[in-house]
Amino acid sequence: MDRVDGGDLVSDNGVAVCDAAPVRSELLCFVRDKSRIIPYDDLVKVCCNFYSSEEIGAARGLIA
């Protein structure tokens, strides 16, 4: 792996790999896993019905 501008690592196949510490968020994991198979509007509806506004805000804060 080689470092590129910004400090990211690039693997042999050219994919950027972040060297930041992993973040634990059930909501972000769910969205990442389901975003390819559930339409956007339905995914938003599921998340709003299942997760509290505090959980959504905390997840949003992690990626902002």
PDBQT receptor file of N, H, CA, C and O in Angstrom, charges set to zero:
ATOM      1  N   MET A   1       0.831  -1.180   0.000  1.00  0.00    +0.000 N 
ATOM      2  CA  MET A   1       0.000   0.000   0.000  1.00  0.00    +0.000 C 
ATOM      3  C   MET A   1       0.872   1.238   0.000  1.00  0.00    +0.000 C 
ATOM      4  O   MET A   1       1.952   1.261   0.589  1.00  0.00    +0.000 OA
ATOM      5  N   ASP A   2       0.384   2.256  -0.667  1.00  0.00    +0.000 N 
ATOM      6  H   ASP A   2      -0.493   2.237  -1.146  1.00  0.00    +0.000 HD
ATOM      7  CA  ASP A   2       1.094   3.521  -0.759  1.00  0.00    +0.000 C 
ATOM      8  C   ASP A   2       0.203   4.643  -0.243  1.00  0.00    +0.000 C 
ATOM      9  O   ASP A   2      -1.021   4.579  -0.357  1.00  0.00    +0.000 OA
ATOM     10  N   ARG A   3       0.833   5.679   0.330  1.00  0.00    +0.000 N 
ATOM     11  H   ARG A   3       1.827   5.731   0.422  1.00  0.00    +0.000 HD
ATOM     12  CA  ARG A   3       0.086   6.857   0.768  1.00  0.00    +0.000 C 
ATOM     13  C   ARG A   3      -0.063   7.823  -0.403  1.00  0.00    +0.000 C 
ATOM     14  O   ARG A   3       0.841   7.978  -1.224  1.00  0.00    +0.000 OA
ATOM     15  N   VAL A   4      -1.216   8.463  -0.456  1.00  0.00    +0.000 N 
ATOM     16  H   VAL A   4      -1.950   8.337   0.211  1.00  0.00    +0.000 HD
ATOM     17  CA  VAL A   4      -1.458   9.495  -1.454  1.00  0.00    +0.000 C 
ATOM     18  C   VAL A   4      -1.780  10.786  -0.720  1.00  0.00    +0.000 C 
ATOM     19  O   VAL A   4      -1.878  10.796   0.507  1.00  0.00    +0.000 OA
ATOM     20  N   ASP A   5      -1.946  11.881  -1.468  1.00  0.00    +0.000 N 
ATOM     21  H   ASP A   5      -1.866  11.872  -2.464  1.00  0.00    +0.000 HD
ATOM     22  CA  ASP A   5      -2.269  13.166  -0.848  1.00  0.00    +0.000 C 
ATOM     23  C   ASP A   5      -3.505  13.025   0.034  1.00  0.00    +0.000 C 
ATOM     24  O   ASP A   5      -4.470  12.365  -0.351  1.00  0.00    +0.000 OA
ATOM     25  N   GLY A   6      -3.480  13.628   1.187  1.00  0.00    +0.000 N 
ATOM     26  H   GLY A   6      -2.696  14.164   1.499  1.00  0.00    +0.000 HD
ATOM     27  CA  GLY A   6      -4.583  13.541   2.128  1.00  0.00    +0.000 C 
ATOM     28  C   GLY A   6      -4.387  12.464   3.172  1.00  0.00    +0.000 C 
ATOM     29  O   GLY A   6      -5.174  12.374   4.115  1.00  0.00    +0.000 OA
ATOM     30  N   GLY A   7      -3.351  11.640   3.028  1.00  0.00    +0.000 N 
ATOM     31  H   GLY A   7      -2.712  11.713   2.263  1.00  0.00    +0.000 HD
ATOM     32  CA  GLY A   7      -3.055  10.639   4.027  1.00  0.00    +0.000 C 
ATOM     33  C   GLY A   7      -3.741   9.310   3.842  1.00  0.00    +0.000 C 
ATOM     34  O   GLY A   7      -3.488   8.382   4.610  1.00  0.00    +0.000 OA
ATOM     35  N   ASP A   8      -4.618   9.181   2.829  1.00  0.00    +0.000 N 
ATOM     36  H   ASP A   8      -4.823   9.935   2.204  1.00  0.00    +0.000 HD
ATOM     37  CA  ASP A   8      -5.285   7.907   2.605  1.00  0.00    +0.000 C 
ATOM     38  C   ASP A   8      -4.304   6.882   2.063  1.00  0.00    +0.000 C 
ATOM     39  O   ASP A   8      -3.329   7.223   1.394  1.00  0.00    +0.000 OA
ATOM     40  N   LEU A   9      -4.580   5.631   2.362  1.00  0.00    +0.000 N 
ATOM     41  H   LEU A   9      -5.372   5.354   2.906  1.00  0.00    +0.000 HD
ATOM     42  CA  LEU A   9      -3.789   4.540   1.824  1.00  0.00    +0.000 C 
ATOM     43  C   LEU A   9      -4.455   4.027   0.564  1.00  0.00    +0.000 C 
ATOM     44  O   LEU A   9      -5.682   4.022   0.467  1.00  0.00    +0.000 OA
ATOM     45  N   VAL A  10      -3.664   3.595  -0.396  1.00  0.00    +0.000 N 
ATOM     46  H   VAL A  10      -2.667   3.599  -0.317  1.00  0.00    +0.000 HD
ATOM     47  CA  VAL A  10      -4.199   3.019  -1.621  1.00  0.00    +0.000 C 
ATOM     48  C   VAL A  10      -3.680   1.601  -1.715  1.00  0.00    +0.000 C 
ATOM     49  O   VAL A  10      -2.472   1.369  -1.673  1.00  0.00    +0.000 OA
ATOM     50  N   SER A  11      -4.603   0.640  -1.846  1.00  0.00    +0.000 N 
ATOM     51  H   SER A  11      -5.585   0.828  -1.880  1.00  0.00    +0.000 HD
ATOM     52  CA  SER A  11      -4.207  -0.756  -1.941  1.00  0.00    +0.000 C 
ATOM     53  C   SER A  11      -3.677  -1.047  -3.339  1.00  0.00    +0.000 C 
ATOM     54  O   SER A  11      -3.708  -0.183  -4.216  1.00  0.00    +0.000 OA
ATOM     55  N   ASP A  12      -3.196  -2.259  -3.538  1.00  0.00    +0.000 N 
ATOM     56  H   ASP A  12      -3.171  -2.960  -2.826  1.00  0.00    +0.000 HD
ATOM     57  CA  ASP A  12      -2.617  -2.641  -4.825  1.00  0.00    +0.000 C 
ATOM     58  C   ASP A  12      -3.617  -2.544  -5.968  1.00  0.00    +0.000 C 
ATOM     59  O   ASP A  12      -3.221  -2.324  -7.112  1.00  0.00    +0.000 OA
ATOM     60  N   ASN A  13      -4.903  -2.701  -5.683  1.00  0.00    +0.000 N 
ATOM     61  H   ASN A  13      -5.225  -2.880  -4.753  1.00  0.00    +0.000 HD
ATOM     62  CA  ASN A  13      -5.901  -2.605  -6.754  1.00  0.00    +0.000 C 
ATOM     63  C   ASN A  13      -6.413  -1.186  -6.957  1.00  0.00    +0.000 C 
ATOM     64  O   ASN A  13      -7.362  -0.977  -7.712  1.00  0.00    +0.000 OA
ATOM     65  N   GLY A  14      -5.798  -0.201  -6.291  1.00  0.00    +0.000 N 
ATOM     66  H   GLY A  14      -5.027  -0.371  -5.677  1.00  0.00    +0.000 HD
ATOM     67  CA  GLY A  14      -6.131   1.201  -6.518  1.00  0.00    +0.000 C 
ATOM     68  C   GLY A  14      -7.270   1.737  -5.675  1.00  0.00    +0.000 C 
ATOM     69  O   GLY A  14      -7.685   2.879  -5.874  1.00  0.00    +0.000 OA
ATOM     70  N   VAL A  15      -7.788   0.960  -4.745  1.00  0.00    +0.000 N 
ATOM     71  H   VAL A  15      -7.451   0.033  -4.583  1.00  0.00    +0.000 HD
ATOM     72  CA  VAL A  15      -8.896   1.394  -3.910  1.00  0.00    +0.000 C 
ATOM     73  C   VAL A  15      -8.347   2.161  -2.711  1.00  0.00    +0.000 C 
ATOM     74  O   VAL A  15      -7.425   1.695  -2.042  1.00  0.00    +0.000 OA
ATOM     75  N   ALA A  16      -8.912   3.333  -2.443  1.00  0.00    +0.000 N 
ATOM     76  H   ALA A  16      -9.661   3.711  -2.987  1.00  0.00    +0.000 HD
ATOM     77  CA  ALA A  16      -8.471   4.127  -1.296  1.00  0.00    +0.000 C 
ATOM     78  C   ALA A  16      -8.956   3.471  -0.012  1.00  0.00    +0.000 C 
ATOM     79  O   ALA A  16     -10.101   3.029   0.077  1.00  0.00    +0.000 OA
ATOM     80  N   VAL A  17      -8.087   3.413   0.966  1.00  0.00    +0.000 N 
ATOM     81  H   VAL A  17      -7.157   3.772   0.894  1.00  0.00    +0.000 HD
ATOM     82  CA  VAL A  17      -8.406   2.839   2.264  1.00  0.00    +0.000 C 
ATOM     83  C   VAL A  17      -8.145   3.912   3.310  1.00  0.00    +0.000 C 
ATOM     84  O   VAL A  17      -7.035   4.436   3.406  1.00  0.00    +0.000 OA
ATOM     85  N   CYS A  18      -9.154   4.233   4.082  1.00  0.00    +0.000 N 
ATOM     86  H   CYS A  18     -10.055   3.807   4.004  1.00  0.00    +0.000 HD
ATOM     87  CA  CYS A  18      -9.010   5.259   5.120  1.00  0.00    +0.000 C 
ATOM     88  C   CYS A  18      -8.288   4.657   6.311  1.00  0.00    +0.000 C 
ATOM     89  O   CYS A  18      -8.572   3.527   6.709  1.00  0.00    +0.000 OA
ATOM     90  N   ASP A  19      -7.357   5.407   6.881  1.00  0.00    +0.000 N 
ATOM     91  H   ASP A  19      -7.126   6.325   6.559  1.00  0.00    +0.000 HD
ATOM     92  CA  ASP A  19      -6.630   4.910   8.045  1.00  0.00    +0.000 C 
ATOM     93  C   ASP A  19      -7.204   5.464   9.352  1.00  0.00    +0.000 C 
ATOM     94  O   ASP A  19      -6.549   5.398  10.392  1.00  0.00    +0.000 OA
ATOM     95  N   ALA A  20      -8.428   6.013   9.303  1.00  0.00    +0.000 N 
ATOM     96  H   ALA A  20      -8.960   6.066   8.458  1.00  0.00    +0.000 HD
ATOM     97  CA  ALA A  20      -9.078   6.519  10.507  1.00  0.00    +0.000 C 
ATOM     98  C   ALA A  20      -9.599   5.353  11.344  1.00  0.00    +0.000 C 
ATOM     99  O   ALA A  20      -9.800   4.248  10.840  1.00  0.00    +0.000 OA
ATOM    100  N   ALA A  21      -9.810   5.618  12.609  1.00  0.00    +0.000 N 
ATOM    101  H   ALA A  21      -9.647   6.516  13.018  1.00  0.00    +0.000 HD
ATOM    102  CA  ALA A  21     -10.335   4.598  13.511  1.00  0.00    +0.000 C 
ATOM    103  C   ALA A  21     -11.750   4.209  13.090  1.00  0.00    +0.000 C 
ATOM    104  O   ALA A  21     -12.514   5.069  12.654  1.00  0.00    +0.000 OA
ATOM    105  N   PRO A  22     -12.114   2.938  13.211  1.00  0.00    +0.000 N 
ATOM    106  CA  PRO A  22     -13.467   2.502  12.853  1.00  0.00    +0.000 C 
ATOM    107  C   PRO A  22     -14.510   3.151  13.769  1.00  0.00    +0.000 C 
ATOM    108  O   PRO A  22     -14.242   3.437  14.936  1.00  0.00    +0.000 OA
ATOM    109  N   VAL A  23     -15.684   3.371  13.220  1.00  0.00    +0.000 N 
ATOM    110  H   VAL A  23     -15.901   3.139  12.272  1.00  0.00    +0.000 HD
ATOM    111  CA  VAL A  23     -16.775   3.981  13.954  1.00  0.00    +0.000 C 
ATOM    112  C   VAL A  23     -17.894   2.956  14.076  1.00  0.00    +0.000 C 
ATOM    113  O   VAL A  23     -18.230   2.285  13.101  1.00  0.00    +0.000 OA
ATOM    114  N   ARG A  24     -18.469   2.832  15.255  1.00  0.00    +0.000 N 
ATOM    115  H   ARG A  24     -18.197   3.377  16.048  1.00  0.00    +0.000 HD
ATOM    116  CA  ARG A  24     -19.568   1.882  15.470  1.00  0.00    +0.000 C 
ATOM    117  C   ARG A  24     -20.896   2.620  15.441  1.00  0.00    +0.000 C 
ATOM    118  O   ARG A  24     -21.176   3.459  16.297  1.00  0.00    +0.000 OA
ATOM    119  N   SER A  25     -21.706   2.297  14.443  1.00  0.00    +0.000 N 
ATOM    120  H   SER A  25     -21.478   1.616  13.747  1.00  0.00    +0.000 HD
ATOM    121  CA  SER A  25     -23.041   2.880  14.335  1.00  0.00    +0.000 C 
ATOM    122  C   SER A  25     -23.939   1.863  13.639  1.00  0.00    +0.000 C 
ATOM    123  O   SER A  25     -23.759   1.553  12.461  1.00  0.00    +0.000 OA
ATOM    124  N   GLU A  26     -24.903   1.354  14.388  1.00  0.00    +0.000 N 
ATOM    125  H   GLU A  26     -25.050   1.605  15.345  1.00  0.00    +0.000 HD
ATOM    126  CA  GLU A  26     -25.838   0.386  13.821  1.00  0.00    +0.000 C 
ATOM    127  C   GLU A  26     -26.599   0.992  12.647  1.00  0.00    +0.000 C 
ATOM    128  O   GLU A  26     -26.820   0.328  11.634  1.00  0.00    +0.000 OA
ATOM    129  N   LEU A  27     -26.996   2.247  12.786  1.00  0.00    +0.000 N 
ATOM    130  H   LEU A  27     -26.816   2.786  13.609  1.00  0.00    +0.000 HD
ATOM    131  CA  LEU A  27     -27.745   2.927  11.735  1.00  0.00    +0.000 C 
ATOM    132  C   LEU A  27     -26.921   3.054  10.457  1.00  0.00    +0.000 C 
ATOM    133  O   LEU A  27     -27.414   2.736   9.375  1.00  0.00    +0.000 OA
ATOM    134  N   LEU A  28     -25.680   3.511  10.562  1.00  0.00    +0.000 N 
ATOM    135  H   LEU A  28     -25.279   3.770  11.441  1.00  0.00    +0.000 HD
ATOM    136  CA  LEU A  28     -24.843   3.670   9.375  1.00  0.00    +0.000 C 
ATOM    137  C   LEU A  28     -24.562   2.327   8.721  1.00  0.00    +0.000 C 
ATOM    138  O   LEU A  28     -24.520   2.230   7.495  1.00  0.00    +0.000 OA
ATOM    139  N   CYS A  29     -24.370   1.299   9.522  1.00  0.00    +0.000 N 
ATOM    140  H   CYS A  29     -24.404   1.377  10.518  1.00  0.00    +0.000 HD
ATOM    141  CA  CYS A  29     -24.141  -0.042   8.987  1.00  0.00    +0.000 C 
ATOM    142  C   CYS A  29     -25.380  -0.526   8.233  1.00  0.00    +0.000 C 
ATOM    143  O   CYS A  29     -25.270  -1.076   7.137  1.00  0.00    +0.000 OA
ATOM    144  N   PHE A  30     -26.548  -0.320   8.819  1.00  0.00    +0.000 N 
ATOM    145  H   PHE A  30     -26.637   0.127   9.709  1.00  0.00    +0.000 HD
ATOM    146  CA  PHE A  30     -27.800  -0.718   8.172  1.00  0.00    +0.000 C 
ATOM    147  C   PHE A  30     -27.974   0.001   6.841  1.00  0.00    +0.000 C 
ATOM    148  O   PHE A  30     -28.275  -0.625   5.825  1.00  0.00    +0.000 OA
ATOM    149  N   VAL A  31     -27.786   1.311   6.852  1.00  0.00    +0.000 N 
ATOM    150  H   VAL A  31     -27.542   1.820   7.678  1.00  0.00    +0.000 HD
ATOM    151  CA  VAL A  31     -27.963   2.099   5.621  1.00  0.00    +0.000 C 
ATOM    152  C   VAL A  31     -26.976   1.654   4.550  1.00  0.00    +0.000 C 
ATOM    153  O   VAL A  31     -27.346   1.519   3.384  1.00  0.00    +0.000 OA
ATOM    154  N   ARG A  32     -25.733   1.428   4.933  1.00  0.00    +0.000 N 
ATOM    155  H   ARG A  32     -25.432   1.538   5.881  1.00  0.00    +0.000 HD
ATOM    156  CA  ARG A  32     -24.728   0.984   3.962  1.00  0.00    +0.000 C 
ATOM    157  C   ARG A  32     -25.118  -0.358   3.350  1.00  0.00    +0.000 C 
ATOM    158  O   ARG A  32     -25.027  -0.539   2.136  1.00  0.00    +0.000 OA
ATOM    159  N   ASP A  33     -25.547  -1.285   4.179  1.00  0.00    +0.000 N 
ATOM    160  H   ASP A  33     -25.621  -1.138   5.165  1.00  0.00    +0.000 HD
ATOM    161  CA  ASP A  33     -25.887  -2.616   3.690  1.00  0.00    +0.000 C 
ATOM    162  C   ASP A  33     -27.149  -2.634   2.837  1.00  0.00    +0.000 C 
ATOM    163  O   ASP A  33     -27.217  -3.373   1.855  1.00  0.00    +0.000 OA
ATOM    164  N   LYS A  34     -28.135  -1.843   3.192  1.00  0.00    +0.000 N 
ATOM    165  H   LYS A  34     -28.080  -1.242   3.990  1.00  0.00    +0.000 HD
ATOM    166  CA  LYS A  34     -29.438  -1.890   2.507  1.00  0.00    +0.000 C 
ATOM    167  C   LYS A  34     -29.574  -0.889   1.373  1.00  0.00    +0.000 C 
ATOM    168  O   LYS A  34     -30.518  -0.984   0.588  1.00  0.00    +0.000 OA
ATOM    169  N   SER A  35     -28.658   0.070   1.263  1.00  0.00    +0.000 N 
ATOM    170  H   SER A  35     -27.891   0.147   1.900  1.00  0.00    +0.000 HD
ATOM    171  CA  SER A  35     -28.810   1.129   0.264  1.00  0.00    +0.000 C 
ATOM    172  C   SER A  35     -28.784   0.622  -1.173  1.00  0.00    +0.000 C 
ATOM    173  O   SER A  35     -29.266   1.305  -2.076  1.00  0.00    +0.000 OA
ATOM    174  N   ARG A  36     -28.240  -0.537  -1.389  1.00  0.00    +0.000 N 
ATOM    175  H   ARG A  36     -27.849  -1.091  -0.655  1.00  0.00    +0.000 HD
ATOM    176  CA  ARG A  36     -28.191  -1.086  -2.757  1.00  0.00    +0.000 C 
ATOM    177  C   ARG A  36     -29.420  -1.904  -3.116  1.00  0.00    +0.000 C 
ATOM    178  O   ARG A  36     -29.649  -2.202  -4.288  1.00  0.00    +0.000 OA
ATOM    179  N   ILE A  37     -30.223  -2.273  -2.102  1.00  0.00    +0.000 N 
ATOM    180  H   ILE A  37     -30.037  -2.030  -1.150  1.00  0.00    +0.000 HD
ATOM    181  CA  ILE A  37     -31.359  -3.145  -2.405  1.00  0.00    +0.000 C 
ATOM    182  C   ILE A  37     -32.717  -2.541  -2.064  1.00  0.00    +0.000 C 
ATOM    183  O   ILE A  37     -33.743  -3.026  -2.541  1.00  0.00    +0.000 OA
ATOM    184  N   ILE A  38     -32.740  -1.492  -1.246  1.00  0.00    +0.000 N 
ATOM    185  H   ILE A  38     -31.906  -1.098  -0.858  1.00  0.00    +0.000 HD
ATOM    186  CA  ILE A  38     -33.991  -0.836  -0.877  1.00  0.00    +0.000 C 
ATOM    187  C   ILE A  38     -34.011   0.549  -1.514  1.00  0.00    +0.000 C 
ATOM    188  O   ILE A  38     -33.040   1.297  -1.391  1.00  0.00    +0.000 OA
ATOM    189  N   PRO A  39     -35.104   0.902  -2.195  1.00  0.00    +0.000 N 
ATOM    190  CA  PRO A  39     -35.197   2.249  -2.772  1.00  0.00    +0.000 C 
ATOM    191  C   PRO A  39     -35.025   3.325  -1.695  1.00  0.00    +0.000 C 
ATOM    192  O   PRO A  39     -35.402   3.130  -0.539  1.00  0.00    +0.000 OA
ATOM    193  N   TYR A  40     -34.455   4.450  -2.091  1.00  0.00    +0.000 N 
ATOM    194  H   TYR A  40     -34.149   4.608  -3.029  1.00  0.00    +0.000 HD
ATOM    195  CA  TYR A  40     -34.110   5.533  -1.174  1.00  0.00    +0.000 C 
ATOM    196  C   TYR A  40     -35.282   5.942  -0.280  1.00  0.00    +0.000 C 
ATOM    197  O   TYR A  40     -35.136   6.003   0.941  1.00  0.00    +0.000 OA
ATOM    198  N   ASP A  41     -36.437   6.220  -0.876  1.00  0.00    +0.000 N 
ATOM    199  H   ASP A  41     -36.555   6.171  -1.868  1.00  0.00    +0.000 HD
ATOM    200  CA  ASP A  41     -37.586   6.676  -0.098  1.00  0.00    +0.000 C 
ATOM    201  C   ASP A  41     -38.006   5.644   0.940  1.00  0.00    +0.000 C 
ATOM    202  O   ASP A  41     -38.357   6.005   2.063  1.00  0.00    +0.000 OA
ATOM    203  N   ASP A  42     -37.975   4.372   0.581  1.00  0.00    +0.000 N 
ATOM    204  H   ASP A  42     -37.689   4.078  -0.331  1.00  0.00    +0.000 HD
ATOM    205  CA  ASP A  42     -38.332   3.316   1.522  1.00  0.00    +0.000 C 
ATOM    206  C   ASP A  42     -37.291   3.189   2.634  1.00  0.00    +0.000 C 
ATOM    207  O   ASP A  42     -37.644   2.945   3.787  1.00  0.00    +0.000 OA
ATOM    208  N   LEU A  43     -36.029   3.352   2.299  1.00  0.00    +0.000 N 
ATOM    209  H   LEU A  43     -35.742   3.551   1.362  1.00  0.00    +0.000 HD
ATOM    210  CA  LEU A  43     -34.959   3.286   3.287  1.00  0.00    +0.000 C 
ATOM    211  C   LEU A  43     -35.101   4.423   4.313  1.00  0.00    +0.000 C 
ATOM    212  O   LEU A  43     -34.928   4.209   5.512  1.00  0.00    +0.000 OA
ATOM    213  N   VAL A  44     -35.409   5.605   3.838  1.00  0.00    +0.000 N 
ATOM    214  H   VAL A  44     -35.549   5.779   2.863  1.00  0.00    +0.000 HD
ATOM    215  CA  VAL A  44     -35.632   6.752   4.734  1.00  0.00    +0.000 C 
ATOM    216  C   VAL A  44     -36.814   6.465   5.652  1.00  0.00    +0.000 C 
ATOM    217  O   VAL A  44     -36.748   6.738   6.851  1.00  0.00    +0.000 OA
ATOM    218  N   LYS A  45     -37.890   5.919   5.101  1.00  0.00    +0.000 N 
ATOM    219  H   LYS A  45     -37.944   5.698   4.127  1.00  0.00    +0.000 HD
ATOM    220  CA  LYS A  45     -39.081   5.616   5.887  1.00  0.00    +0.000 C 
ATOM    221  C   LYS A  45     -38.772   4.583   6.983  1.00  0.00    +0.000 C 
ATOM    222  O   LYS A  45     -39.188   4.745   8.130  1.00  0.00    +0.000 OA
ATOM    223  N   VAL A  46     -38.048   3.535   6.623  1.00  0.00    +0.000 N 
ATOM    224  H   VAL A  46     -37.711   3.403   5.691  1.00  0.00    +0.000 HD
ATOM    225  CA  VAL A  46     -37.684   2.497   7.590  1.00  0.00    +0.000 C 
ATOM    226  C   VAL A  46     -36.834   3.097   8.707  1.00  0.00    +0.000 C 
ATOM    227  O   VAL A  46     -37.091   2.854   9.886  1.00  0.00    +0.000 OA
ATOM    228  N   CYS A  47     -35.832   3.875   8.338  1.00  0.00    +0.000 N 
ATOM    229  H   CYS A  47     -35.623   4.072   7.380  1.00  0.00    +0.000 HD
ATOM    230  CA  CYS A  47     -34.941   4.470   9.344  1.00  0.00    +0.000 C 
ATOM    231  C   CYS A  47     -35.692   5.422  10.266  1.00  0.00    +0.000 C 
ATOM    232  O   CYS A  47     -35.468   5.414  11.476  1.00  0.00    +0.000 OA
ATOM    233  N   CYS A  48     -36.575   6.239   9.714  1.00  0.00    +0.000 N 
ATOM    234  H   CYS A  48     -36.757   6.247   8.730  1.00  0.00    +0.000 HD
ATOM    235  CA  CYS A  48     -37.327   7.192  10.530  1.00  0.00    +0.000 C 
ATOM    236  C   CYS A  48     -38.296   6.486  11.467  1.00  0.00    +0.000 C 
ATOM    237  O   CYS A  48     -38.563   6.974  12.566  1.00  0.00    +0.000 OA
ATOM    238  N   ASN A  49     -38.825   5.342  11.044  1.00  0.00    +0.000 N 
ATOM    239  H   ASN A  49     -38.609   4.946  10.152  1.00  0.00    +0.000 HD
ATOM    240  CA  ASN A  49     -39.757   4.608  11.892  1.00  0.00    +0.000 C 
ATOM    241  C   ASN A  49     -39.057   3.783  12.964  1.00  0.00    +0.000 C 
ATOM    242  O   ASN A  49     -39.625   3.563  14.034  1.00  0.00    +0.000 OA
ATOM    243  N   PHE A  50     -37.838   3.324  12.701  1.00  0.00    +0.000 N 
ATOM    244  H   PHE A  50     -37.377   3.503  11.832  1.00  0.00    +0.000 HD
ATOM    245  CA  PHE A  50     -37.158   2.422  13.626  1.00  0.00    +0.000 C 
ATOM    246  C   PHE A  50     -36.209   3.151  14.572  1.00  0.00    +0.000 C 
ATOM    247  O   PHE A  50     -36.186   2.859  15.768  1.00  0.00    +0.000 OA
ATOM    248  N   TYR A  51     -35.428   4.096  14.053  1.00  0.00    +0.000 N 
ATOM    249  H   TYR A  51     -35.447   4.333  13.082  1.00  0.00    +0.000 HD
ATOM    250  CA  TYR A  51     -34.411   4.786  14.857  1.00  0.00    +0.000 C 
ATOM    251  C   TYR A  51     -34.965   6.089  15.425  1.00  0.00    +0.000 C 
ATOM    252  O   TYR A  51     -35.783   6.758  14.793  1.00  0.00    +0.000 OA
ATOM    253  N   SER A  52     -34.506   6.438  16.623  1.00  0.00    +0.000 N 
ATOM    254  H   SER A  52     -33.842   5.895  17.135  1.00  0.00    +0.000 HD
ATOM    255  CA  SER A  52     -34.940   7.690  17.243  1.00  0.00    +0.000 C 
ATOM    256  C   SER A  52     -34.236   8.873  16.574  1.00  0.00    +0.000 C 
ATOM    257  O   SER A  52     -33.228   8.705  15.888  1.00  0.00    +0.000 OA
ATOM    258  N   SER A  53     -34.779  10.060  16.786  1.00  0.00    +0.000 N 
ATOM    259  H   SER A  53     -35.598  10.196  17.344  1.00  0.00    +0.000 HD
ATOM    260  CA  SER A  53     -34.156  11.246  16.196  1.00  0.00    +0.000 C 
ATOM    261  C   SER A  53     -32.758  11.478  16.775  1.00  0.00    +0.000 C 
ATOM    262  O   SER A  53     -31.888  12.027  16.099  1.00  0.00    +0.000 OA
ATOM    263  N   GLU A  54     -32.543  11.058  18.032  1.00  0.00    +0.000 N 
ATOM    264  H   GLU A  54     -33.250  10.612  18.581  1.00  0.00    +0.000 HD
ATOM    265  CA  GLU A  54     -31.212  11.182  18.638  1.00  0.00    +0.000 C 
ATOM    266  C   GLU A  54     -30.209  10.252  17.952  1.00  0.00    +0.000 C 
ATOM    267  O   GLU A  54     -29.068  10.642  17.704  1.00  0.00    +0.000 OA
ATOM    268  N   GLU A  55     -30.635   9.021  17.645  1.00  0.00    +0.000 N 
ATOM    269  H   GLU A  55     -31.562   8.704  17.847  1.00  0.00    +0.000 HD
ATOM    270  CA  GLU A  55     -29.749   8.078  16.954  1.00  0.00    +0.000 C 
ATOM    271  C   GLU A  55     -29.416   8.565  15.550  1.00  0.00    +0.000 C 
ATOM    272  O   GLU A  55     -28.279   8.443  15.093  1.00  0.00    +0.000 OA
ATOM    273  N   ILE A  56     -30.404   9.111  14.880  1.00  0.00    +0.000 N 
ATOM    274  H   ILE A  56     -31.327   9.210  15.251  1.00  0.00    +0.000 HD
ATOM    275  CA  ILE A  56     -30.185   9.637  13.519  1.00  0.00    +0.000 C 
ATOM    276  C   ILE A  56     -29.236  10.823  13.573  1.00  0.00    +0.000 C 
ATOM    277  O   ILE A  56     -28.332  10.930  12.745  1.00  0.00    +0.000 OA
ATOM    278  N   GLY A  57     -29.430  11.714  14.536  1.00  0.00    +0.000 N 
ATOM    279  H   GLY A  57     -30.165  11.627  15.209  1.00  0.00    +0.000 HD
ATOM    280  CA  GLY A  57     -28.552  12.870  14.694  1.00  0.00    +0.000 C 
ATOM    281  C   GLY A  57     -27.127  12.466  15.020  1.00  0.00    +0.000 C 
ATOM    282  O   GLY A  57     -26.177  13.063  14.513  1.00  0.00    +0.000 OA
ATOM    283  N   ALA A  58     -26.974  11.451  15.866  1.00  0.00    +0.000 N 
ATOM    284  H   ALA A  58     -27.746  10.967  16.278  1.00  0.00    +0.000 HD
ATOM    285  CA  ALA A  58     -25.633  10.987  16.220  1.00  0.00    +0.000 C 
ATOM    286  C   ALA A  58     -24.925  10.385  14.999  1.00  0.00    +0.000 C 
ATOM    287  O   ALA A  58     -23.738  10.629  14.787  1.00  0.00    +0.000 OA
ATOM    288  N   ALA A  59     -25.647   9.607  14.207  1.00  0.00    +0.000 N 
ATOM    289  H   ALA A  59     -26.612   9.408  14.380  1.00  0.00    +0.000 HD
ATOM    290  CA  ALA A  59     -25.070   9.010  12.998  1.00  0.00    +0.000 C 
ATOM    291  C   ALA A  59     -24.700  10.094  11.989  1.00  0.00    +0.000 C 
ATOM    292  O   ALA A  59     -23.653  10.028  11.345  1.00  0.00    +0.000 OA
ATOM    293  N   ARG A  60     -25.562  11.079  11.863  1.00  0.00    +0.000 N 
ATOM    294  H   ARG A  60     -26.413  11.132  12.386  1.00  0.00    +0.000 HD
ATOM    295  CA  ARG A  60     -25.290  12.188  10.952  1.00  0.00    +0.000 C 
ATOM    296  C   ARG A  60     -24.049  12.957  11.391  1.00  0.00    +0.000 C 
ATOM    297  O   ARG A  60     -23.247  13.381  10.559  1.00  0.00    +0.000 OA
ATOM    298  N   GLY A  61     -23.895  13.135  12.699  1.00  0.00    +0.000 N 
ATOM    299  H   GLY A  61     -24.547  12.791  13.375  1.00  0.00    +0.000 HD
ATOM    300  CA  GLY A  61     -22.724  13.826  13.230  1.00  0.00    +0.000 C 
ATOM    301  C   GLY A  61     -21.424  13.083  12.953  1.00  0.00    +0.000 C 
ATOM    302  O   GLY A  61     -20.367  13.700  12.826  1.00  0.00    +0.000 OA
ATOM    303  N   LEU A  62     -21.502  11.769  12.860  1.00  0.00    +0.000 N 
ATOM    304  H   LEU A  62     -22.362  11.267  12.963  1.00  0.00    +0.000 HD
ATOM    305  CA  LEU A  62     -20.297  10.980  12.583  1.00  0.00    +0.000 C 
ATOM    306  C   LEU A  62     -19.774  11.164  11.163  1.00  0.00    +0.000 C 
ATOM    307  O   LEU A  62     -18.572  11.061  10.919  1.00  0.00    +0.000 OA
ATOM    308  N   ILE A  63     -20.685  11.437  10.225  1.00  0.00    +0.000 N 
ATOM    309  H   ILE A  63     -21.661  11.520  10.424  1.00  0.00    +0.000 HD
ATOM    310  CA  ILE A  63     -20.258  11.556   8.834  1.00  0.00    +0.000 C 
ATOM    311  C   ILE A  63     -20.144  12.988   8.365  1.00  0.00    +0.000 C 
ATOM    312  O   ILE A  63     -19.656  13.240   7.263  1.00  0.00    +0.000 OA
ATOM    313  N   ALA A  64     -20.588  13.943   9.190  1.00  0.00    +0.000 N 
ATOM    314  H   ALA A  64     -20.984  13.738  10.085  1.00  0.00    +0.000 HD
ATOM    315  CA  ALA A  64     -20.531  15.351   8.790  1.00  0.00    +0.000 C 
ATOM    316  C   ALA A  64     -19.172  15.943   9.067  1.00  0.00    +0.000 C 
ATOM    317  O   ALA A  64     -18.944  17.122   8.792  1.00  0.00    +0.000 OA
TER     318      ALA A  64
